[in-house]
Amino acid sequence: MDAGLTSQRPGGVAASIDPGPDLVAVKARQHGAWASGDYAVVGTTLQIVGETLCEALDLRAGQRVLDVAAGNGNASLAAARRWCEVVSTDYVPELLERGRARAAAERLRIEFREADAEELPFADGAFDAVVSTFGVMFTPDQPRAAGELTRVCRSGGRIGLANWTPEGFIGQLFKTIGRHMPPPAGVKSPALWGTREHISDLFGARAAMIRTGSREFVFRYRSPEHMLDVFRSYYGPVLKTFAALDPAAQAALFGDLVALIDRYNRSGDGTVVVPSEYLEIVVELR
């Protein structure tokens, strides 16, 4: 594979053209990370975010709702509880199986389909609402993913998102990880999806209205060590980072993450009560 492209400057001097990051390779690595561990162990604790987002969208019974990068189905379950016709998608089939089991346990009707957020297998305008909680924000090709969300949502429909902010706990967790294992050069930070400005850039051309609000999800664990044990065992990005480091580097990362938890922890009793800011977004399409 060529390292780069070349063009000719005036006078015949060759100039190199940076082709940008290899997004296909980035996606493959991300898929490997999210498929590792068992995100559902962490994801199920976030259920309240799906419920809150569905209320922000003011979903109505009978509406057709698509959950993109659904993980183990938090927003899918929330929409189905409101008698919507729900399609839950993710590119990790094991997570869809987790969602399917949860839906069966609650006797909720949800269609589960394997799908890439950057190439959704649905017709234009097929859904009344499209949602994603802490999912689509991790796609490497951000404009393409945003374009797919707007494409499959009908005119006058709504897109609802919950995205971690750069300043919040999870945003800082990824920043801490990045100091120990830098992300691929040229790839935009997922935390940009947690800023009003970037959301306006991604959706403004199709939006009749964009409403955003700062929200908090509170992580609750037995102790900082318990929280890190869960994240290191089940949360793919953290698991993969630790696995790629030698023992000394692992110890350094562990110490930095404990310090981060301590900085945000408001419990005062040795347990973990860590608020993590996220941006709740509702986009109404023209």
Secondary structure by P-SEA (a helix, b strand, c coil): cccbbbbbcccbbbbbbccccaaaaaaaaaaaaaaccccccccccaaaaaaaaaaaacccccbbbbbccccccaaaaaaaaaccbbbbbbccaaaaaaaaaaaaaabbbbbbbbbbccccccccccccbbbbccccccccaaaaaaaaaaaaccccbbbbbbbbccccaaaaaaaaaaaacccccccccccccccaaaaaaaccccccbbbbbbbbbbbbcccaaaaaaaaacccaaaaaaaaaccaaaaaaaaaaaaaaaaaaccccccccbbbbbbbbbbbbcc
